[in-house]
Amino acid sequence: MSLNEKQKYTEEELRNRSIQLNPNNEAFWKCRGRKKRPKDWKRTAKST
């Protein structure tokens, strides 16, 4: 695991954050209390 020079985060931490901010990924929905990504995720993501 290497650290990002500016922010001092590991690549794994940056990857995890990116995944959790991507509404196309199930981790986005799981960290918001959903069991999985909804079928209408594009419309639902705009309201979150």
Secondary structure, 3 states (H helix, E strand, C coil): CCECCCCCCEHHHHHHHHHHCCCCCHHHHHCCCCCCCCCCHHHHHHCC
